[in-house]
Amino acid sequence: MSLTKSFLVVDDSATMRMLITMTLKQLGCSNIVAAPNGRVALEKLASSPVDVVLTDIDMPEMNGFEFISEARQRYADLPILILSAHGDEETRDRGLKLGANGYLTKPLSSAKLIEALERLFPDLEL
């Protein structure tokens, strides 16, 4: 199994960034960029375009909602998946309304990630 897409993982927890990166590597992904908040993520996107963003919501400096809003203005077609500990409908709906393409809850499972990626990329074979 090989996931040839490039990812930007945005989460203020270094442990969570590491766990998400490990999950992506288990799927065969080798091109992974990480950022501790939305502001740094926007800087990284400007210099290292990616195929998919996985972003947390609760982060310092620029939270996930602010990041999604700003990213949508700059990168209209960039797939963004929210990955949050908040599983409530209000948080999910707000993120989707701002332009996220999907919503996953922590802890991230490979199966749920694959399911979300297959919805984004119907021709993806994992």
N, C-alpha and C positions, 0 to 999 in steps of 0.2 A: 504494500500500500504506500502510495506516495502522493502527498499533497503539495502541488507545485505553486500554490498561491502564496503571496507574501502577506504578512500580518503585522499590524501595529497593535500591541497590547497596552492598554491605558488603565492603570490601577495604582493607587497610592501605596498599596501594600507590596513591599518587595517580595514577600513570601507568596502572595497571590500571583504576582507577575511570573515568578519562577514556576509555580504549579501550572499556570496556563501555558507557559512556554514548553514545559515538559509534556503536557497533553498534546500540544501541536507537534512537537518532535516525534511523539509516539505515532502520530498520523503520517509521519514522513516529511513534515514541513521543516525547511532549513533556513528560510528567510523570514526572521522574526525581529522586529524592532520593538522596544519597550519605552514607555514614558510614565512618570509618576503622577501626571495630572494633565488636564486638557490643554493648558498653555504650552507645555513642553511637547505634547502630542502634535499640536498645530505646527510648531517649529520643525518637528521631525518629518511631518507630511510634506512640508515645503522643500525639504532637501532629499527625502527618501520616499517617493510615492509607493503605496502599497495597494494590494488588491482588496483587503478586508481590514476593518477596525473592530476590535473587541474592547469596549469601554465600560468601566465602572461608572456609577452615578456619584456616590459620596467621595469627593476628593477635595483637597485644599486648592487654593488659588483659582482654579477654574474647574467646576464640577462637570459631570457628564452631560447634564442638560445644556449647559452653556457651550460645552465642546461640540455637541451634536448640532446645535443651532449655528455656531460659527463654521463648522466643517461643511454643513449643507450649503452655506453661502459660497464657499470657496470650491468645494468638490461635490457638485450636485449628484453625481452618479456613483460616488464611493459607497460601497456597502458597509453599513455600520450595524454591529450587533451589540446590544446592551448586555452586560454580564453583571448582575447585581444580587446582593443578598436580600434585597427587597422583592418579595414575590407578589405584592399587592397590585390590584388592577389599576389604581390611580397612578402609581409610579410607571407601570408598563405603558398605560395609555398616553401619559404625558410624553414619554420617550418616543413612542411611535408617532405621535402627533408632530413632534419636532423633526421627524425624518428618519428615525432609526428603522432599519429593515427587519429587525427581530429582537426578541427579548429572551435571554436565558437567565436562569437563577443559579447562584452559587450553592454548593460546590459544582463546578463544571464537570460533566461527564463526557467522555468521548462520543458516546452514542447521541447525546443531545446536540453536541457541536456538529457532528456529521449530518444530522437531520437538518439543522439550520443552514449549513453550507450547501446541502443538496437543494434546498428551497431557493437559495440565492443563485446557485449555478446548476441548473437542471442537467447539464451535460457532464458534470463532475462525477468521476467514478472512484469511489473509495471502498 
